[in-house]
Amino acid sequence: MYEMHVGAVPAGTGPAWHVVAPGHATTLCGQVLDRTGSSDTDHHCTPCMARLQELMHHDAPH
């Protein structure tokens, strides 16, 4: 199961929710996960969400 964690956005525009695969220390967009961030945001990392959509589409029954 994928997890959501807050981290910095690559452009440095503030925190956003990133997607992390179980047992991994990097986000789906390739950032190193920093688990010390605050969860006070409603922004989501677009590259992480796009990659998650690709993975879910690939794993979906046909």
N, C-alpha and C positions, 0 to 999 in steps of 0.2 A: 504494500500500500504506500502511495506517495504521501509525503508530509509537506505542510506549508510552514515556512519560517521567514521571519523578517530579516532583510539584509539591505545593504546599499545597492543602489541602481548603478550600472556601469557608467552612466553619464554624470553621476554624482549629484543627481537632483533630489536626493533624499531617500528615505527607506521605502521599501516595497515588499510585498509578499512574494517569495520565491518558492519554487517546487523542488523538493529533494527526494531522491529515491532512497528507499530503506537501506541503511548501512553505508551510505555515501557521505562524504564530507564536502561535496561540491553540489551546487545547484544545477538544474537542467540547462541553464544558460552558461555554465562553466565557472561560476564564481566560487571561491572558497567560502564555505558557510561560517558565518560568525554568529554563534548562538547567544551573544551577549546583547544584541540589539533589542530595543523596545518594540512592542507589537502595536504601537499607537499609530497605525496608518490604515488607509483603505485602498491604497494603490497596489497594483499587481504588476509583476515583471512580465512585460509582453513577450520577450523571447522564451521565458520559462513556460508561460501559458500556451504559446504556440507549439512548443516541443511536446508538452503534455498532451495536447490535442492530437498531434501526430502519433504519439505512442498509444493513446487510447483507441484511435482509429485502426491502427495496425493490429492491436490485440483483440479487437471486437470480432465476434463470430460473424462469418459471412453467410 
